Amino acid sequence: MSAVTATVHVARIEDDASVRAVRGLRVAQDQYRFVGDITFNLGDSLRDPMSEAMAVWADGAVIGFYRLDFAPNAVAGRAFERPSVGLRAFVIDQSQQGRGYGTQAMAACCADLRRRHPDRALLVLTVNCSNLAALAAYRKAGFVDTDELYRGGSAGPQHLMLHHLQPQAPPDPER
Ligand SMILES: CC(C)(COP(=O)(O)OP(=O)(O)OC[C@H]1O[C@@H](n2cnc3c(N)ncnc32)[C@H](O)[C@@H]1OP(=O)(O)O)[C@@H](O)C(=O)NCCC(=O)NCCS
């Protein structure tokens, strides 16, 4: 596995060149069941006023994509105890996988959310139980497993994972 050679950053997709670059992203054939069609996900997130389409950049090129969903029940069909944002359809292009870019992209995603959406306290996602690469990348980037299984996906049970974007209040000693 090659080490990362470039710094990763993330940016909202707002121009045609980024749209074309995301449409050119590919994953391995057996990975599409985890994310679906990338061009569909891109178009859907650009049309949805409650979503943001995001590009992952390294060395001046788009190497990945994800969408942020701000509707409270977008990810697990329910709202959370703190204001949340959902992460969906995350991909790193097949040619760039396994170099640490996925882990770096998630760290950049959290930094971006703290800066642009400081009202959001939780980043939430579901990940298929058999998607070992994604589980590893999310854990390395600081996501924690809730031990709650989400069974709404078409490709089998999924772990519900959370990332705390803001410090948590200390437990109330009176309770
Ligand atoms: C999931 C994904 C975004 C991760 O991106 P990435 O750039 O390959 O991730 P990283 O290089 O940061 O790797 C993260 C960890 O996963 C590990 N990993 C990679 N492939 C793995 C595999 N097949 N099995 C187990 N672990 C794996 C890596 O070793 C790394 O851990 P390490 O640094 O301790 O070795 C990418 O694999 C992808 O686009 N997959 C297809 C789409 C998908 O499944 N998206 C997630 C939907 S929830």
PDBQT file of the ligand as one rigid body, heavy atoms in Angstrom, charges set to zero:
ROOT
HETATM    1  C1  LIG A 201     -14.180   3.212   2.100  1.00  0.00    +0.000 C 
HETATM    2  C2  LIG A 201     -13.197   4.068   1.329  1.00  0.00    +0.000 C 
HETATM    3  C3  LIG A 201     -13.788   5.463   1.143  1.00  0.00    +0.000 C 
HETATM    4  C4  LIG A 201     -11.905   4.163   2.187  1.00  0.00    +0.000 C 
HETATM    5  O1  LIG A 201     -10.989   4.982   1.482  1.00  0.00    +0.000 OA
HETATM    6  P1  LIG A 201      -9.422   4.626   1.420  1.00  0.00    +0.000 P 
HETATM    7  O2  LIG A 201      -8.717   5.830   0.909  1.00  0.00    +0.000 OA
HETATM    8  O3  LIG A 201      -9.240   3.363   0.684  1.00  0.00    +0.000 OA
HETATM    9  O4  LIG A 201      -9.122   4.405   2.986  1.00  0.00    +0.000 OA
HETATM   10  P2  LIG A 201      -7.707   4.456   3.708  1.00  0.00    +0.000 P 
HETATM   11  O5  LIG A 201      -6.608   4.289   2.732  1.00  0.00    +0.000 OA
HETATM   12  O6  LIG A 201      -7.720   5.692   4.558  1.00  0.00    +0.000 OA
HETATM   13  O7  LIG A 201      -7.756   3.137   4.588  1.00  0.00    +0.000 OA
HETATM   14  C5  LIG A 201      -8.366   3.101   5.825  1.00  0.00    +0.000 C 
HETATM   15  C6  LIG A 201      -8.017   1.816   6.513  1.00  0.00    +0.000 C 
HETATM   16  O8  LIG A 201      -8.743   0.768   5.880  1.00  0.00    +0.000 OA
HETATM   17  C7  LIG A 201      -7.869  -0.331   5.692  1.00  0.00    +0.000 C 
HETATM   18  N1  LIG A 201      -8.326  -1.103   4.563  1.00  0.00    +0.000 N 
HETATM   19  C8  LIG A 201      -8.296  -0.760   3.265  1.00  0.00    +0.000 A 
HETATM   20  N2  LIG A 201      -8.825  -1.759   2.526  1.00  0.00    +0.000 NA
HETATM   21  C9  LIG A 201      -9.194  -2.724   3.386  1.00  0.00    +0.000 A 
HETATM   22  C10 LIG A 201      -9.811  -3.984   3.245  1.00  0.00    +0.000 A 
HETATM   23  N3  LIG A 201     -10.157  -4.466   2.048  1.00  0.00    +0.000 N 
HETATM   24  N4  LIG A 201     -10.037  -4.717   4.363  1.00  0.00    +0.000 NA
HETATM   25  C11 LIG A 201      -9.715  -4.248   5.585  1.00  0.00    +0.000 A 
HETATM   26  N5  LIG A 201      -9.143  -3.043   5.781  1.00  0.00    +0.000 NA
HETATM   27  C12 LIG A 201      -8.887  -2.307   4.688  1.00  0.00    +0.000 A 
HETATM   28  C13 LIG A 201      -6.562   0.289   5.438  1.00  0.00    +0.000 C 
HETATM   29  O9  LIG A 201      -5.564  -0.634   5.655  1.00  0.00    +0.000 OA
HETATM   30  C14 LIG A 201      -6.547   1.451   6.396  1.00  0.00    +0.000 C 
HETATM   31  O10 LIG A 201      -6.096   1.072   7.645  1.00  0.00    +0.000 OA
HETATM   32  P3  LIG A 201      -4.507   1.131   7.971  1.00  0.00    +0.000 P 
HETATM   33  O11 LIG A 201      -4.053   2.509   7.577  1.00  0.00    +0.000 OA
HETATM   34  O12 LIG A 201      -4.462   0.862   9.421  1.00  0.00    +0.000 OA
HETATM   35  O13 LIG A 201      -3.873   0.115   7.114  1.00  0.00    +0.000 OA
HETATM   36  C15 LIG A 201     -12.850   3.444  -0.055  1.00  0.00    +0.000 C 
HETATM   37  O14 LIG A 201     -12.340   2.152   0.146  1.00  0.00    +0.000 OA
HETATM   38  C16 LIG A 201     -14.048   3.369  -1.002  1.00  0.00    +0.000 C 
HETATM   39  O15 LIG A 201     -14.329   4.315  -1.733  1.00  0.00    +0.000 OA
HETATM   40  N6  LIG A 201     -14.743   2.208  -1.006  1.00  0.00    +0.000 N 
HETATM   41  C17 LIG A 201     -15.879   2.004  -1.911  1.00  0.00    +0.000 C 
HETATM   42  C18 LIG A 201     -17.107   2.794  -1.504  1.00  0.00    +0.000 C 
HETATM   43  C19 LIG A 201     -17.495   2.570  -0.074  1.00  0.00    +0.000 C 
HETATM   44  O16 LIG A 201     -17.544   1.457   0.422  1.00  0.00    +0.000 OA
HETATM   45  N7  LIG A 201     -17.815   3.700   0.628  1.00  0.00    +0.000 N 
HETATM   46  C20 LIG A 201     -18.222   3.680   2.006  1.00  0.00    +0.000 C 
HETATM   47  C21 LIG A 201     -19.694   3.609   2.101  1.00  0.00    +0.000 C 
HETATM   48  S1  LIG A 201     -20.228   3.629   3.824  1.00  0.00    +0.000 SA
ENDROOT
TORSDOF 0
